[in-house]
Every structure is written in C-alpha cells, then in structure tokens.
C-alpha cells in the first residue's frame, strides 16, 4: 500500500495494484462513518465490509481506488455531477439510476423481530398480519431507521393492539426491551448483534422466526465519470467473489453470522 497526496477532509488509500485497462484512472470513492460497512480503521485508512469487498474487486481488475471522506448527501450530489466516481451501500432507486450505474454490493438488509428469550414462546408470528392477533404489544423502533417499504408502510397504520415505541438509538431501544418496557424490537441482522454485544448479557435477546428483505446496498458508479464498461467489470468481479466463497467468508468476519439468503 502506498499513500498519495493529503487533502483537507480527505482520507486516501491506493490499492497495491497497477492501473489496469479496466479503469484507466483511479476511481474516487465517497465514504463516511457507517460501521461495520465503512469506517476509519486503526491504520487511519477506510476499512469495513463494503470497503474490503470493493478493494478485492478492484484488485482483480487492476484498478486503483482513492477514498474521499464526505458526508453521505455530498457524496450523492457529487456522484450525480461526476465529481465523485463511486458510492458504497447505495440503494437502487429510479431517481438514482438516472445518473448512476449499479453493481451488487452483496449487503442484504434482513429485518427481524427481536424479543427476550424468556418471552419468545408467547409470540406466534410468521408474517406481519399475525401481529394483529397477539394482544397488546409494545413494538420498539429506532427514529429515522427504514425497515423496507413493506414494514415502513405497515408502521404508518399499525393494528390497534400494536403500540409503537420510538427511541433515538438502537442501543436505547434494545435496553428498553431488556428492561421489559417493550415487547419486541425491529432491527436488522447486521446491527442488532453488534449493539447487543455492548449491553448486559441478560436478559438474553434473540430474533423470532420471520425475516424480511428490506433492501440491498450496492456500489453506485457515476455515469458522468465512469464508463458503463467499468461498472459492468466491477459487477462481474464482485459476482466472482460471491461464487468463490470470498463474500461469505468476509461477511462472517464482520457480522459473525452466515451470509443471509432470505
């Protein structure tokens, strides 16, 4: 690894690869703190699941990546203008597809219902509609979080027996669950285990059976600054990493669970 010039608000990392035919120039990647997907590592350079996976794909193509630390809204604005070449963990939307080409990030967001182990037998839930038949139920959510289109819509008008409790952080939400102030908590498989590891071990919290795919973060490449062929080359490189088991191994390293196949 070698370092290139220092810029204000800029954290840069160049992969140990020769600039290959696939890219032709360094790819500038916007990033911000969002562990475990991307964060500043102990070396001072970006690390995390999405960063390492993109690094591996670029290595296979012989491409250089330069990481620029920017707030997420600015990353998306500059991606639109071609001032940043790529963004990580971006949800594909019709609006974004107008200015970005997407390559799979293999970051499925799986939402689960979490409850105390000593109360798990009380609930019989296989789908959202089952929530209406559970009696009085206090459901925890975290302010500003999305749980996918289906659940987000359901939360706008939940059944009369479901009382939605909103907390500022997931840590607060899960602590309420431990203390019995709520009965269940909506959270993803990626974030809940990490937060639970910071809380007292008992009462134990575990997920119920239902799983919902809320979406999948992808790598977005600016159509203004990155040729379609480069985007497709990254997509193929990432697919190879999925097929050869690299994605699964990396996912277990960061999330301590098998790669989720909903």
N, C-alpha and C positions, 0 to 999 in steps of 0.2 A: 504494500500500500504506500502511496506517496501523497503528499499534500500539495494542493495548489493554492493560489493567492488568497489572502484573507480579505473578506468583505465585511462591512458592517452588517449586522443582523444575519450573517451568512455562516452556516456550518457546512463545510465541503468535504466530500470523500470521493476519491477516484479509485475505481476498481483496478486491481493489478492485471489489466488486460491491454492489449494493443488495440487501438481504434480500428475496428474491422469494417468490412464493406457494408455490413447490415445497417450501421448507424451513420457512419461518415463524419459525425461530430459528437461531442459529449452531449448527453441527454440531461437537461436540468430538471430535477425532481423537487417539487414543493413538498414540505413536510412540516408537521407541528407535533407537539407532545400529545400522544394518544396511546399510552401503553395498553396492551402489550404489542400493538401493531407497529407503532413507531415512537421512539423516544431517544433521548440522548444517552448513549451508553457510557460505561466507565472510562472509555478512552477519549470521551468528548465528541465522538462521532455518532451519527444516527445508527440506531440498532432497532431490533424488533422483528416480529414475524413478517410483516409486509416488506420491510427493508431487506431482510436477508433473502426472502424469496425473489425479490426483484434483482438483487445483486447476483444471485445464482443464474437467473435467466439471462442477464446481461453478460455474465462471464461466458456463457455458452455461445453467445453471439459475437463476442469480442468487442463489446460496446463499453464506453465509459459513462459513468453516472456521476453527476455533481448534485449534491443535496443542498437545497436552499431552504433555510428555516423561515417560514412565513405563516401568518395566521391563515386558517382554512379559507375564509372568504376571499382573501387576497390571492391565494393560490388559484382558486377557481376563476377569479377575474383575469389573472394573468394567463391562465390556460386558454381562456377564450380569445385573448389578444395575441397569443403565441409568444408571450414574454417568459412563460414557463412551459416546458415541454411535456411534463407528466405530473400526474397527481395519483396518490395512493388511496385505497379504501373509498373510492367514489361509487356511489350508487348510480346505476344507469337510468337516466330519465330521458324522455323525448326532447326536452329542452337542451340537455347536455349533449345528446347525440348530434345536435346541430353543429357543435363546434369541437367535438371530441370523438376519437375512436377508442373503443374499449377492448381490453384484454382481460381474461379471467384472472382474479386475484386469489381464488381458492380460499375465500374467507366467508364461509356461510355463517349467517347470523341466526342461530337457533334459539328461540324463546321458549322458556319453560316456566311452569308454575312451581314455586318453591314453598315448602312448608316445614314445620317442625316434625322431626321423625316421630315423636310421641303422639302426634295428631294425624299422621298421614292416613291411618286406617279409617278416619272419619269421612274422608272425601272420596266420592266416586265420580271422577271426571275423566272423560275421554275426548271431549270436544267442548268448544265454548258454550254451546247451548246447554250443556249439563250444569253450568254454573247456576242457572235459574232454579234448579231443584235441590239446592244444598242447604236451604235455610239461611239464616242471617250469616253473612260472610263479609269480613273486612279484608279488602284486597289492596295491597301496597303497590304503588308505582313510584317512579322517580321523575321529578319535574324535568321536562324537556326531552325525555327519552322517547324514542319511537319503538314500537314493538311490531312493526309491519302494518300494512294497510288494513288487513282484516281485523286485527286486535285494536288498532287505533280507532277504527270506525266503531267497533263494539263498545269501546270505553266512553264514547260520546253519549251513549244512551244505554248504560248497563241495566240489567234486570233490577227490579225494585229491592230485591234482597241483598244485592251486592253494593257495599259502601266502599267507595274508592278513597284511599288514604294516600295523599301526595306528600312525598318527602323531598328535601333539597338534594340529597345524595343517596346513592345505593347503600352506602355503609349505614346511614341513619335508618333507611328502610329495613335492612336486614336485622339491625339491632332491635327495632320495634317488633319484628317477627319473633325474635328470640325471647323478648320480654312478654309476648302474648298480647301486644297491643294491636296486632293484625293477625289474620289467619293464613294468608298467602301473600306471595310476592311475585310479581312478574319481573324476570331478569333473564339475561342471555347466559348460555353455557360458557361464553368467553369471559364474562365479567363477574358473575356471581361467585365462582370458586375463589377467585383472587381476593375479593372483598371478604369472604367468609374466613379466609386464612388469617385475616387481621383481627377477627373477633374472637371472643371466648369459644372454646371448642364445644361447650354445652350451654344450652340445649342444642342438639345437632340439627342442622338444616339440610334437607335433601329435596330433590326435584320429584314431582309427580310424573306420571307416565306421558301425558300429552307433550308433543313437540310441534312448534310452528316455525316454518322458514320465513323470517322477516325480510330477508333480502341478502344480497351478497356484494361485498365490497370488491371493486375491480380497479385495474390500473387504467387511467384515462390519459390518452395522448392527444395533444393539441393538433387539430387538423391544419392549423396555420403554420406550424413549425416542424411537424413530424410527418414524413411521408406515410401513406397508408401501408406501404410495404414493410416499414419498420414496426408499425403497430402489429401487423399480422405475424411478423417474425417473432416478436415477443410473445404473442398468443401461442404460437407453436412451441416455443421454448418452454413456456410455462406448462403447456399440456404434457410435454415430455417429462417434466419434473413431477407431475401428478402421476403419470403412468409408471415411472420407475420407482415410486415409493418415497421420493425425496420430500414431497409435500406432507405426506403422512408423518414422517419422522420429525420434520420441522414443527408441525402442528402440535405433536405430543410434547416437544421440548418447551413450547411456550404456554400451552394450555393444560398440560398434564392429563389430557383425555385424547381418545382416538379421534381422527378426523371425522366429523359428523356427516353421515349420509341420511338425511331426513326421509 
